[in-house]
Amino acid sequence: MRTRRPLVAIDALASLATAFKDIFPGSTTSSLSGDELAAHVEELGPRAALKPKVLPLDERRLAALLYFDQPTPQAGLLIDLRRPVRVSDSHFARSFCRVFNDDLTHVTSARSLDEHWAALEQTRLRRAVARYLNYRPHKMSNWVRAMEDSMALTYEGRNVRHCLIIARKANRLVQKLQSKFIPLPGGLSIENALLREKWIRTVVDGRRVALLASMQSGTIIGFISLAEVDRNEAALRYAPHETLVPVQAVLAHATHDVALVTSPQNDLFILSGKGSVFQKSHGHWRVLDYEALHERISSRFREDVVIGVLRAAMDLAYERTGALFCLLDSSTELTDLIPDHGHPLAANTHLRRSLRGQNISVWAQRQVITAAAATDGAVVLDQDGRVLDIACMVSSPKEIARLGVREPSMPGARALAAWRASFRGVAINVSEDGPITVYERGAEIGRIG
């Protein structure tokens, strides 16, 4: 008779470390030693009986604990976020570790080669997101899965783009929406609406109209006219794309409400009233921590400038369009960074002259700047958000030679240009695949996607 391989802590810790590197990009992880684990358990005292899954250690670090169905932790992982830990970070890490520990009780091997473990791994982050967002995680997980399945549907040759808002206190939200809400009688379940009702595929497009569902009953109760929803500044900081600002504005009415949205690029986004954003792209779930990027850059530049630059970068990332934004500390010696700056025969001269002086923090001007950012080259801005140059090539500034720094091997020309420009301020590289990476003085200081 074949014997079952016992769980090996090192396999589980490796799997957990990989997951947290996706959840908190830029973080580092290491296994807790036996002595460190024992010390943390001793510090817990009577709380150890509650089997906590995550412990805050200091302002930057968390400890994730694995129990292997035992009364005390058997292994632990140290997670250094390399930035201040926010309350939402601790809450989501706790939700994920709770799901991870539950999975460990059902398998015999934590290696990816174990078929059961691999199957659980595919849905783990989705289940963790459902637990984090909702007091009925099993129901929420089923609704997210229905949304995933609906992304394979088409109508008249076009991919279906559903937009669903699920409200915990739906009646209260309906009162606030007033004329923006149109009731739908009949008690249609969320699963049936997303997967079986073909007419919904034409009516609900995510731009004009969203479905509204009750979290209590799991049924669709009506439509929301997104075009009539008031925008607000808080929504601008969290919506993955400017077209989704009305959706995020609806969620601002209640922290426990959730929106499920599919993009033209076939990505699935989960937005919450808490400000959290999750994305499923290329088969993998990720946390999009826009606020972390905001905090990293806002220490150097004005709030309205940071919001304007990140809004443009987020929109392009959502659209899968590459771009490079450079926020300079000083606008002196521009030809050191941009060799053909001001040259009468420079490439893209008409575009560069027309947009020079436009401000990315002004909504109307930002639309044009964002569109022009898709042109080969960088968008170079001063500290006040004004365009110094655009669609221009970036070279190595004198600071690099003065510091004696060697250029690293980078994944592409735009990433190398971002690294170079970061010695003159902060550079934001938007990849065609969606990730946004922020550099400062040659170091990566933030990343999402």
Secondary structure, 3 states (H helix, E strand, C coil): CCCCCCCCHHHHHHHHHHHHHHHCCCCEEEECCHHHHHHHHHHHHHHHHHCCCEEECCCCEEEEEECCCCCCCCEEEEEECCCCCCHHHHHHHHHHHHHHHHHHCCCCCCCCCCHHHHHHHHHHHHHHHHHHHCCCHHHHHHHHHHHHHHCCCEECCEECCCEEEEECCHHHHHHHHHHHEEEEEEEEEHHHHHHCCHHHHHHCCCCCEEEEEECCCCEEEEEEEHHHCCCCHHHHCCCCCHHHHHHHHHHCCCCCCEEEEECCCCCEEEEECCCCEEEEECCEEEECCHHHHHHHHHCCCCHHHHHHHHHHHHHHHHCCCCEEEEEECCCCCHHHHCCCCCCCCCCCHHHHHHHCCCECCCHHHHHHHHHHCCCCCEEEECCCCEEEEEEECCCCCHHHHHHCCCCCCCCCHHHHHHHHHHHHEEEEEECCCCCEEEEECCEEEEEEC
